[in-house]
């Protein structure tokens, strides 16, 4: 199973199969496991003039939520 992780320091990354999330989080305290949306879902959100942030809040496509998390489009470097 592919596990993705996001951190302020490194952005969205694929966590290696042998990697331990807790060890990764010690090095990057802002890290959290995330489920990366499909390209189709990102297109749908873009057509709705908004996007979900990595924590699920609804934000502007190039914005961040009140909790400080970027939109998926921004986190993935698509805008």
C-alpha positions as CSV (number, residue, x, y, z in Angstrom):
1,X,0.0,0.0,0.0
2,X,1.3,3.4,-0.9
3,X,1.5,5.9,1.9
4,X,1.9,9.6,1.3
5,X,3.0,12.1,3.8
6,X,2.9,15.9,3.8
7,X,5.1,18.3,5.8
8,X,5.7,22.0,5.7
9,X,9.4,21.3,5.2
10,X,9.2,18.8,2.3
11,X,5.6,19.0,0.9
12,X,3.9,15.9,-0.4
13,X,6.1,12.8,-0.6
14,X,5.6,9.0,-1.0
15,X,6.8,7.3,2.1
16,X,9.0,4.4,1.4
17,X,7.6,1.0,2.3
18,X,10.4,0.3,4.8
19,X,10.1,3.8,6.3
20,X,8.6,4.3,9.8
21,X,6.2,7.2,9.9
22,X,6.9,7.9,13.6
23,X,10.7,8.2,12.8
24,X,9.8,10.5,9.8
25,X,7.7,12.6,12.1
26,X,10.5,13.0,14.6
27,X,12.6,14.5,11.9
28,X,9.7,16.6,10.4
29,X,7.3,17.5,13.2
30,X,4.6,18.9,10.9
31,X,4.3,15.6,9.0
32,X,1.0,13.9,8.6
33,X,-0.2,11.0,6.6
34,X,-2.5,12.1,3.7
35,X,-4.6,10.5,1.0
36,X,-3.7,12.2,-2.3
37,X,-6.7,13.0,-4.4
38,X,-7.0,11.8,-8.0
39,X,-6.4,14.1,-10.9
40,X,-10.1,13.9,-11.8
41,X,-11.0,15.1,-8.3
42,X,-8.5,18.0,-8.5
43,X,-10.1,19.0,-11.9
44,X,-13.6,18.9,-10.3
45,X,-12.5,21.1,-7.5
46,X,-10.8,23.5,-9.9
47,X,-14.0,23.8,-11.9
48,X,-15.8,24.7,-8.6
49,X,-13.4,27.6,-8.2
50,X,-12.1,26.1,-4.9
51,X,-10.1,23.2,-3.6
52,X,-9.8,21.1,-0.4
53,X,-6.7,21.8,1.7
54,X,-4.7,18.7,2.8
55,X,-6.7,18.7,6.1
56,X,-10.1,18.8,4.3
57,X,-11.0,22.5,4.7
58,X,-12.4,24.2,1.6
59,X,-10.1,27.0,0.3
60,X,-9.2,29.0,-2.7
61,X,-7.2,26.9,-5.2
62,X,-4.0,28.9,-4.4
63,X,-4.8,29.4,-0.7
64,X,-4.3,27.9,2.7
65,X,-6.9,27.2,5.3
66,X,-7.2,28.8,8.7
67,X,-5.1,26.0,10.2
68,X,-2.2,26.8,7.9
69,X,-2.5,23.9,5.5
70,X,-2.2,24.5,1.7
71,X,-4.7,23.5,-1.0
72,X,-4.0,20.2,-2.7
73,X,-3.3,22.1,-6.0
74,X,-0.7,24.2,-4.2
75,X,0.8,21.3,-2.2
76,X,1.3,19.3,-5.3
77,X,2.9,22.2,-7.2
78,X,0.1,22.4,-9.8
79,X,-0.3,26.1,-9.3
